[in-house]
Structure formats: structure tokens, C-alpha cells
Amino acid sequence: MDLNYVFLCGLMWNRYGQEEAGWELVRAIRSADPDVRALAWALFGQRELLKRRAADVH
């Protein structure tokens, strides 16, 4: 799995909540490539962090 693809999936998941992109991140988390796994974990967890920050602003 390509790092650029994982990054774009993270963008679509975090910004738009696109479910398919979230599943691609889950698939990336299971990758044999440690760089892909690390990026996927980081991006997957950002959605909740962004929601908390938005709630704090309002």
C-alpha cells in the first residue's frame, strides 16, 4: 500500500468522514510495512482529536 494513498484516505476520513476511507486505513493498519502502519494509526486517530477540538471551540 502506498503512503500517498494512505495519506489521502486519512484526509477523506478525517475531513469528510468517508467510511470507505476509514476502512482503507484499517486495512493499512494491518499492512506488513511499518511505515504504512504508523501513518495509518496516526491518521485514523486524528478524527476523534479533531472532533474534540471543534467541540472546545464552540
mmCIF file of the N, C-alpha and C atoms, coordinates in Angstrom:
data_MODEL
# 
_entry.id   MODEL 
# 
loop_
_atom_site.group_PDB 
_atom_site.id 
_atom_site.type_symbol 
_atom_site.label_atom_id 
_atom_site.label_alt_id 
_atom_site.label_comp_id 
_atom_site.label_asym_id 
_atom_site.label_entity_id 
_atom_site.label_seq_id 
_atom_site.pdbx_PDB_ins_code 
_atom_site.Cartn_x 
_atom_site.Cartn_y 
_atom_site.Cartn_z 
_atom_site.occupancy 
_atom_site.B_iso_or_equiv 
_atom_site.pdbx_formal_charge 
_atom_site.auth_seq_id 
_atom_site.auth_comp_id 
_atom_site.auth_asym_id 
_atom_site.auth_atom_id 
_atom_site.pdbx_PDB_model_num 
ATOM 1   N N  . MET A 1 1  ? 0.850   -1.165 0.000  1.00 0.00 ? 1  MET A N  1 
ATOM 2   C CA . MET A 1 1  ? 0.000   0.000  0.000  1.00 0.00 ? 1  MET A CA 1 
ATOM 3   C C  . MET A 1 1  ? 0.904   1.239  0.000  1.00 0.00 ? 1  MET A C  1 
ATOM 4   N N  . ASP A 1 2  ? 0.573   2.207  -0.794 1.00 0.00 ? 2  ASP A N  1 
ATOM 5   C CA . ASP A 1 2  ? 1.362   3.422  -0.985 1.00 0.00 ? 2  ASP A CA 1 
ATOM 6   C C  . ASP A 1 2  ? 1.091   4.442  0.124  1.00 0.00 ? 2  ASP A C  1 
ATOM 7   N N  . LEU A 1 3  ? 2.147   5.093  0.605  1.00 0.00 ? 3  LEU A N  1 
ATOM 8   C CA . LEU A 1 3  ? 1.989   6.097  1.665  1.00 0.00 ? 3  LEU A CA 1 
ATOM 9   C C  . LEU A 1 3  ? 1.112   7.272  1.227  1.00 0.00 ? 3  LEU A C  1 
ATOM 10  N N  . ASN A 1 4  ? 1.230   7.675  -0.019 1.00 0.00 ? 4  ASN A N  1 
ATOM 11  C CA . ASN A 1 4  ? 0.388   8.779  -0.513 1.00 0.00 ? 4  ASN A CA 1 
ATOM 12  C C  . ASN A 1 4  ? -1.086  8.405  -0.471 1.00 0.00 ? 4  ASN A C  1 
ATOM 13  N N  . TYR A 1 5  ? -1.386  7.170  -0.846 1.00 0.00 ? 5  TYR A N  1 
ATOM 14  C CA . TYR A 1 5  ? -2.766  6.693  -0.811 1.00 0.00 ? 5  TYR A CA 1 
ATOM 15  C C  . TYR A 1 5  ? -3.295  6.687  0.618  1.00 0.00 ? 5  TYR A C  1 
ATOM 16  N N  . VAL A 1 6  ? -2.477  6.206  1.537  1.00 0.00 ? 6  VAL A N  1 
ATOM 17  C CA . VAL A 1 6  ? -2.879  6.172  2.950  1.00 0.00 ? 6  VAL A CA 1 
ATOM 18  C C  . VAL A 1 6  ? -3.125  7.589  3.457  1.00 0.00 ? 6  VAL A C  1 
ATOM 19  N N  . PHE A 1 7  ? -2.262  8.511  3.088  1.00 0.00 ? 7  PHE A N  1 
ATOM 20  C CA . PHE A 1 7  ? -2.444  9.909  3.495  1.00 0.00 ? 7  PHE A CA 1 
ATOM 21  C C  . PHE A 1 7  ? -3.764  10.472 2.960  1.00 0.00 ? 7  PHE A C  1 
ATOM 22  N N  . LEU A 1 8  ? -4.055  10.214 1.700  1.00 0.00 ? 8  LEU A N  1 
ATOM 23  C CA . LEU A 1 8  ? -5.309  10.711 1.117  1.00 0.00 ? 8  LEU A CA 1 
ATOM 24  C C  . LEU A 1 8  ? -6.521  10.066 1.770  1.00 0.00 ? 8  LEU A C  1 
ATOM 25  N N  . CYS A 1 9  ? -6.420  8.799  2.093  1.00 0.00 ? 9  CYS A N  1 
ATOM 26  C CA . CYS A 1 9  ? -7.520  8.143  2.817  1.00 0.00 ? 9  CYS A CA 1 
ATOM 27  C C  . CYS A 1 9  ? -7.718  8.805  4.181  1.00 0.00 ? 9  CYS A C  1 
ATOM 28  N N  . GLY A 1 10 ? -6.608  9.135  4.837  1.00 0.00 ? 10 GLY A N  1 
ATOM 29  C CA . GLY A 1 10 ? -6.699  9.818  6.123  1.00 0.00 ? 10 GLY A CA 1 
ATOM 30  C C  . GLY A 1 10 ? -7.363  11.175 5.991  1.00 0.00 ? 10 GLY A C  1 
ATOM 31  N N  . LEU A 1 11 ? -7.056  11.873 4.939  1.00 0.00 ? 11 LEU A N  1 
ATOM 32  C CA . LEU A 1 11 ? -7.687  13.167 4.685  1.00 0.00 ? 11 LEU A CA 1 
ATOM 33  C C  . LEU A 1 11 ? -9.198  13.013 4.491  1.00 0.00 ? 11 LEU A C  1 
ATOM 34  N N  . MET A 1 12 ? -9.575  12.047 3.672  1.00 0.00 ? 12 MET A N  1 
ATOM 35  C CA . MET A 1 12 ? -11.004 11.837 3.402  1.00 0.00 ? 12 MET A CA 1 
ATOM 36  C C  . MET A 1 12 ? -11.741 11.354 4.660  1.00 0.00 ? 12 MET A C  1 
ATOM 37  N N  . TRP A 1 13 ? -11.093 10.562 5.474  1.00 0.00 ? 13 TRP A N  1 
ATOM 38  C CA . TRP A 1 13 ? -11.685 10.065 6.708  1.00 0.00 ? 13 TRP A CA 1 
ATOM 39  C C  . TRP A 1 13 ? -11.848 11.194 7.731  1.00 0.00 ? 13 TRP A C  1 
ATOM 40  N N  . ASN A 1 14 ? -10.772 11.955 7.926  1.00 0.00 ? 14 ASN A N  1 
ATOM 41  C CA . ASN A 1 14 ? -10.792 12.993 8.951  1.00 0.00 ? 14 ASN A CA 1 
ATOM 42  C C  . ASN A 1 14 ? -11.625 14.206 8.571  1.00 0.00 ? 14 ASN A C  1 
ATOM 43  N N  . ARG A 1 15 ? -11.554 14.618 7.347  1.00 0.00 ? 15 ARG A N  1 
ATOM 44  C CA . ARG A 1 15 ? -12.247 15.832 6.946  1.00 0.00 ? 15 ARG A CA 1 
ATOM 45  C C  . ARG A 1 15 ? -13.714 15.596 6.604  1.00 0.00 ? 15 ARG A C  1 
ATOM 46  N N  . TYR A 1 16 ? -13.994 14.481 5.942  1.00 0.00 ? 16 TYR A N  1 
ATOM 47  C CA . TYR A 1 16 ? -15.349 14.241 5.423  1.00 0.00 ? 16 TYR A CA 1 
ATOM 48  C C  . TYR A 1 16 ? -16.046 13.035 6.037  1.00 0.00 ? 16 TYR A C  1 
ATOM 49  N N  . GLY A 1 17 ? -15.340 12.288 6.864  1.00 0.00 ? 17 GLY A N  1 
ATOM 50  C CA . GLY A 1 17 ? -15.947 11.120 7.490  1.00 0.00 ? 17 GLY A CA 1 
ATOM 51  C C  . GLY A 1 17 ? -16.311 10.024 6.503  1.00 0.00 ? 17 GLY A C  1 
ATOM 52  N N  . GLN A 1 18 ? -15.591 9.961  5.390  1.00 0.00 ? 18 GLN A N  1 
ATOM 53  C CA . GLN A 1 18 ? -15.895 8.973  4.363  1.00 0.00 ? 18 GLN A CA 1 
ATOM 54  C C  . GLN A 1 18 ? -15.573 7.566  4.896  1.00 0.00 ? 18 GLN A C  1 
ATOM 55  N N  . GLU A 1 19 ? -16.610 6.760  5.025  1.00 0.00 ? 19 GLU A N  1 
ATOM 56  C CA . GLU A 1 19 ? -16.480 5.442  5.635  1.00 0.00 ? 19 GLU A CA 1 
ATOM 57  C C  . GLU A 1 19 ? -15.506 4.541  4.873  1.00 0.00 ? 19 GLU A C  1 
ATOM 58  N N  . GLU A 1 20 ? -15.559 4.546  3.572  1.00 0.00 ? 20 GLU A N  1 
ATOM 59  C CA . GLU A 1 20 ? -14.662 3.704  2.774  1.00 0.00 ? 20 GLU A CA 1 
ATOM 60  C C  . GLU A 1 20 ? -13.194 4.048  3.046  1.00 0.00 ? 20 GLU A C  1 
ATOM 61  N N  . ALA A 1 21 ? -12.906 5.324  3.201  1.00 0.00 ? 21 ALA A N  1 
ATOM 62  C CA . ALA A 1 21 ? -11.545 5.747  3.508  1.00 0.00 ? 21 ALA A CA 1 
ATOM 63  C C  . ALA A 1 21 ? -11.123 5.241  4.884  1.00 0.00 ? 21 ALA A C  1 
ATOM 64  N N  . GLY A 1 22 ? -12.046 5.235  5.827  1.00 0.00 ? 22 GLY A N  1 
ATOM 65  C CA . GLY A 1 22 ? -11.757 4.695  7.153  1.00 0.00 ? 22 GLY A CA 1 
ATOM 66  C C  . GLY A 1 22 ? -11.409 3.218  7.093  1.00 0.00 ? 22 GLY A C  1 
ATOM 67  N N  . TRP A 1 23 ? -12.132 2.469  6.268  1.00 0.00 ? 23 TRP A N  1 
ATOM 68  C CA . TRP A 1 23 ? -11.830 1.045  6.116  1.00 0.00 ? 23 TRP A CA 1 
ATOM 69  C C  . TRP A 1 23 ? -10.488 0.823  5.443  1.00 0.00 ? 23 TRP A C  1 
ATOM 70  N N  . GLU A 1 24 ? -10.120 1.711  4.542  1.00 0.00 ? 24 GLU A N  1 
ATOM 71  C CA . GLU A 1 24 ? -8.793  1.609  3.922  1.00 0.00 ? 24 GLU A CA 1 
ATOM 72  C C  . GLU A 1 24 ? -7.698  1.864  4.958  1.00 0.00 ? 24 GLU A C  1 
ATOM 73  N N  . LEU A 1 25 ? -7.955  2.763  5.900  1.00 0.00 ? 25 LEU A N  1 
ATOM 74  C CA . LEU A 1 25 ? -6.992  2.986  6.982  1.00 0.00 ? 25 LEU A CA 1 
ATOM 75  C C  . LEU A 1 25 ? -6.869  1.739  7.856  1.00 0.00 ? 25 LEU A C  1 
ATOM 76  N N  . VAL A 1 26 ? -7.988  1.082  8.114  1.00 0.00 ? 26 VAL A N  1 
ATOM 77  C CA . VAL A 1 26 ? -7.952  -0.166 8.879  1.00 0.00 ? 26 VAL A CA 1 
ATOM 78  C C  . VAL A 1 26 ? -7.121  -1.203 8.133  1.00 0.00 ? 26 VAL A C  1 
ATOM 79  N N  . ARG A 1 27 ? -7.312  -1.280 6.830  1.00 0.00 ? 27 ARG A N  1 
ATOM 80  C CA . ARG A 1 27 ? -6.524  -2.209 6.015  1.00 0.00 ? 27 ARG A CA 1 
ATOM 81  C C  . ARG A 1 27 ? -5.033  -1.854 6.094  1.00 0.00 ? 27 ARG A C  1 
ATOM 82  N N  . ALA A 1 28 ? -4.737  -0.559 6.071  1.00 0.00 ? 28 ALA A N  1 
ATOM 83  C CA . ALA A 1 28 ? -3.349  -0.109 6.144  1.00 0.00 ? 28 ALA A CA 1 
ATOM 84  C C  . ALA A 1 28 ? -2.731  -0.418 7.506  1.00 0.00 ? 28 ALA A C  1 
ATOM 85  N N  . ILE A 1 29 ? -3.524  -0.365 8.551  1.00 0.00 ? 29 ILE A N  1 
ATOM 86  C CA . ILE A 1 29 ? -3.042  -0.692 9.893  1.00 0.00 ? 29 ILE A CA 1 
ATOM 87  C C  . ILE A 1 29 ? -2.573  -2.144 9.952  1.00 0.00 ? 29 ILE A C  1 
ATOM 88  N N  . ARG A 1 30 ? -3.138  -2.978 9.115  1.00 0.00 ? 30 ARG A N  1 
ATOM 89  C CA . ARG A 1 30 ? -2.769  -4.403 9.060  1.00 0.00 ? 30 ARG A CA 1 
ATOM 90  C C  . ARG A 1 30 ? -1.638  -4.689 8.079  1.00 0.00 ? 30 ARG A C  1 
ATOM 91  N N  . SER A 1 31 ? -1.069  -3.657 7.484  1.00 0.00 ? 31 SER A N  1 
ATOM 92  C CA . SER A 1 31 ? -0.009  -3.810 6.487  1.00 0.00 ? 31 SER A CA 1 
ATOM 93  C C  . SER A 1 31 ? 1.264   -4.388 7.100  1.00 0.00 ? 31 SER A C  1 
ATOM 94  N N  . ALA A 1 32 ? 2.039   -5.051 6.267  1.00 0.00 ? 32 ALA A N  1 
ATOM 95  C CA . ALA A 1 32 ? 3.333   -5.564 6.699  1.00 0.00 ? 32 ALA A CA 1 
ATOM 96  C C  . ALA A 1 32 ? 4.382   -4.447 6.769  1.00 0.00 ? 32 ALA A C  1 
ATOM 97  N N  . ASP A 1 33 ? 4.123   -3.343 6.093  1.00 0.00 ? 33 ASP A N  1 
ATOM 98  C CA . ASP A 1 33 ? 5.062   -2.213 6.050  1.00 0.00 ? 33 ASP A CA 1 
ATOM 99  C C  . ASP A 1 33 ? 4.895   -1.366 7.311  1.00 0.00 ? 33 ASP A C  1 
ATOM 100 N N  . PRO A 1 34 ? 5.942   -1.253 8.135  1.00 0.00 ? 34 PRO A N  1 
ATOM 101 C CA . PRO A 1 34 ? 5.813   -0.493 9.385  1.00 0.00 ? 34 PRO A CA 1 
ATOM 102 C C  . PRO A 1 34 ? 5.537   1.001  9.166  1.00 0.00 ? 34 PRO A C  1 
ATOM 103 N N  . ASP A 1 35 ? 6.018   1.577  8.077  1.00 0.00 ? 35 ASP A N  1 
ATOM 104 C CA . ASP A 1 35 ? 5.748   2.990  7.800  1.00 0.00 ? 35 ASP A CA 1 
ATOM 105 C C  . ASP A 1 35 ? 4.273   3.207  7.464  1.00 0.00 ? 35 ASP A C  1 
ATOM 106 N N  . VAL A 1 36 ? 3.717   2.307  6.686  1.00 0.00 ? 36 VAL A N  1 
ATOM 107 C CA . VAL A 1 36 ? 2.293   2.387  6.336  1.00 0.00 ? 36 VAL A CA 1 
ATOM 108 C C  . VAL A 1 36 ? 1.449   2.228  7.595  1.00 0.00 ? 36 VAL A C  1 
ATOM 109 N N  . ARG A 1 37 ? 1.799   1.260  8.433  1.00 0.00 ? 37 ARG A N  1 
ATOM 110 C CA . ARG A 1 37 ? 1.056   1.054  9.687  1.00 0.00 ? 37 ARG A CA 1 
ATOM 111 C C  . ARG A 1 37 ? 1.099   2.288  10.575 1.00 0.00 ? 37 ARG A C  1 
ATOM 112 N N  . ALA A 1 38 ? 2.280   2.863  10.746 1.00 0.00 ? 38 ALA A N  1 
ATOM 113 C CA . ALA A 1 38 ? 2.427   4.032  11.622 1.00 0.00 ? 38 ALA A CA 1 
ATOM 114 C C  . ALA A 1 38 ? 1.610   5.210  11.112 1.00 0.00 ? 38 ALA A C  1 
ATOM 115 N N  . LEU A 1 39 ? 1.665   5.461  9.813  1.00 0.00 ? 39 LEU A N  1 
ATOM 116 C CA . LEU A 1 39 ? 0.901   6.566  9.241  1.00 0.00 ? 39 LEU A CA 1 
ATOM 117 C C  . LEU A 1 39 ? -0.598  6.319  9.399  1.00 0.00 ? 39 LEU A C  1 
ATOM 118 N N  . ALA A 1 40 ? -1.029  5.105  9.116  1.00 0.00 ? 40 ALA A N  1 
ATOM 119 C CA . ALA A 1 40 ? -2.456  4.782  9.227  1.00 0.00 ? 40 ALA A CA 1 
ATOM 120 C C  . ALA A 1 40 ? -2.950  4.960  10.659 1.00 0.00 ? 40 ALA A C  1 
ATOM 121 N N  . TRP A 1 41 ? -2.185  4.487  11.639 1.00 0.00 ? 41 TRP A N  1 
ATOM 122 C CA . TRP A 1 41 ? -2.583  4.659  13.042 1.00 0.00 ? 41 TRP A CA 1 
ATOM 123 C C  . TRP A 1 41 ? -2.701  6.142  13.390 1.00 0.00 ? 41 TRP A C  1 
ATOM 124 N N  . ALA A 1 42 ? -1.723  6.922  12.965 1.00 0.00 ? 42 ALA A N  1 
ATOM 125 C CA . ALA A 1 42 ? -1.733  8.357  13.275 1.00 0.00 ? 42 ALA A CA 1 
ATOM 126 C C  . ALA A 1 42 ? -2.941  9.047  12.652 1.00 0.00 ? 42 ALA A C  1 
ATOM 127 N N  . LEU A 1 43 ? -3.228  8.734  11.411 1.00 0.00 ? 43 LEU A N  1 
ATOM 128 C CA . LEU A 1 43 ? -4.336  9.381  10.712 1.00 0.00 ? 43 LEU A CA 1 
ATOM 129 C C  . LEU A 1 43 ? -5.691  8.904  11.214 1.00 0.00 ? 43 LEU A C  1 
ATOM 130 N N  . PHE A 1 44 ? -5.792  7.633  11.532 1.00 0.00 ? 44 PHE A N  1 
ATOM 131 C CA . PHE A 1 44 ? -7.061  7.092  12.000 1.00 0.00 ? 44 PHE A CA 1 
ATOM 132 C C  . PHE A 1 44 ? -7.482  7.742  13.310 1.00 0.00 ? 44 PHE A C  1 
ATOM 133 N N  . GLY A 1 45 ? -6.522  7.993  14.183 1.00 0.00 ? 45 GLY A N  1 
ATOM 134 C CA . GLY A 1 45 ? -6.818  8.570  15.488 1.00 0.00 ? 45 GLY A CA 1 
ATOM 135 C C  . GLY A 1 45 ? -7.098  10.060 15.471 1.00 0.00 ? 45 GLY A C  1 
ATOM 136 N N  . GLN A 1 46 ? -6.768  10.736 14.385 1.00 0.00 ? 46 GLN A N  1 
ATOM 137 C CA . GLN A 1 46 ? -6.955  12.190 14.337 1.00 0.00 ? 46 GLN A CA 1 
ATOM 138 C C  . GLN A 1 46 ? -8.412  12.608 14.303 1.00 0.00 ? 46 GLN A C  1 
ATOM 139 N N  . ARG A 1 47 ? -9.288  11.791 13.767 1.00 0.00 ? 47 ARG A N  1 
ATOM 140 C CA . ARG A 1 47 ? -10.700 12.175 13.641 1.00 0.00 ? 47 ARG A CA 1 
ATOM 141 C C  . ARG A 1 47 ? -11.305 12.521 14.997 1.00 0.00 ? 47 ARG A C  1 
ATOM 142 N N  . GLU A 1 48 ? -11.062 11.684 15.984 1.00 0.00 ? 48 GLU A N  1 
ATOM 143 C CA . GLU A 1 48 ? -11.589 11.942 17.323 1.00 0.00 ? 48 GLU A CA 1 
ATOM 144 C C  . GLU A 1 48 ? -10.967 13.200 17.920 1.00 0.00 ? 48 GLU A C  1 
ATOM 145 N N  . LEU A 1 49 ? -9.682  13.395 17.717 1.00 0.00 ? 49 LEU A N  1 
ATOM 146 C CA . LEU A 1 49 ? -8.997  14.590 18.211 1.00 0.00 ? 49 LEU A CA 1 
ATOM 147 C C  . LEU A 1 49 ? -9.583  15.850 17.580 1.00 0.00 ? 49 LEU A C  1 
ATOM 148 N N  . LEU A 1 50 ? -9.832  15.815 16.281 1.00 0.00 ? 50 LEU A N  1 
ATOM 149 C CA . LEU A 1 50 ? -10.416 16.970 15.599 1.00 0.00 ? 50 LEU A CA 1 
ATOM 150 C C  . LEU A 1 50 ? -11.821 17.265 16.114 1.00 0.00 ? 50 LEU A C  1 
ATOM 151 N N  . LYS A 1 51 ? -12.598 16.218 16.398 1.00 0.00 ? 51 LYS A N  1 
ATOM 152 C CA . LYS A 1 51 ? -13.946 16.424 16.933 1.00 0.00 ? 51 LYS A CA 1 
ATOM 153 C C  . LYS A 1 51 ? -13.889 17.078 18.310 1.00 0.00 ? 51 LYS A C  1 
ATOM 154 N N  . ARG A 1 52 ? -12.946 16.664 19.132 1.00 0.00 ? 52 ARG A N  1 
ATOM 155 C CA . ARG A 1 52 ? -12.813 17.264 20.465 1.00 0.00 ? 52 ARG A CA 1 
ATOM 156 C C  . ARG A 1 52 ? -12.413 18.723 20.386 1.00 0.00 ? 52 ARG A C  1 
ATOM 157 N N  . ARG A 1 53 ? -11.475 19.035 19.495 1.00 0.00 ? 53 ARG A N  1 
ATOM 158 C CA . ARG A 1 53 ? -11.044 20.424 19.338 1.00 0.00 ? 53 ARG A CA 1 
ATOM 159 C C  . ARG A 1 53 ? -12.185 21.301 18.835 1.00 0.00 ? 53 ARG A C  1 
ATOM 160 N N  . ALA A 1 54 ? -12.983 20.792 17.921 1.00 0.00 ? 54 ALA A N  1 
ATOM 161 C CA . ALA A 1 54 ? -14.124 21.554 17.397 1.00 0.00 ? 54 ALA A CA 1 
ATOM 162 C C  . ALA A 1 54 ? -15.128 21.814 18.507 1.00 0.00 ? 54 ALA A C  1 
ATOM 163 N N  . ALA A 1 55 ? -15.350 20.830 19.375 1.00 0.00 ? 55 ALA A N  1 
ATOM 164 C CA . ALA A 1 55 ? -16.281 20.995 20.488 1.00 0.00 ? 55 ALA A CA 1 
ATOM 165 C C  . ALA A 1 55 ? -15.771 22.042 21.480 1.00 0.00 ? 55 ALA A C  1 
ATOM 166 N N  . ASP A 1 56 ? -14.462 22.097 21.676 1.00 0.00 ? 56 ASP A N  1 
ATOM 167 C CA . ASP A 1 56 ? -13.871 23.070 22.605 1.00 0.00 ? 56 ASP A CA 1 
ATOM 168 C C  . ASP A 1 56 ? -14.020 24.492 22.088 1.00 0.00 ? 56 ASP A C  1 
ATOM 169 N N  . VAL A 1 57 ? -13.992 24.654 20.767 1.00 0.00 ? 57 VAL A N  1 
ATOM 170 C CA . VAL A 1 57 ? -14.101 25.983 20.167 1.00 0.00 ? 57 VAL A CA 1 
ATOM 171 C C  . VAL A 1 57 ? -15.513 26.526 20.298 1.00 0.00 ? 57 VAL A C  1 
ATOM 172 N N  . HIS A 1 58 ? -16.497 25.626 20.219 1.00 0.00 ? 58 HIS A N  1 
ATOM 173 C CA . HIS A 1 58 ? -17.902 26.056 20.275 1.00 0.00 ? 58 HIS A CA 1 
ATOM 174 C C  . HIS A 1 58 ? -18.314 26.093 21.691 1.00 0.00 ? 58 HIS A C  1 
# 
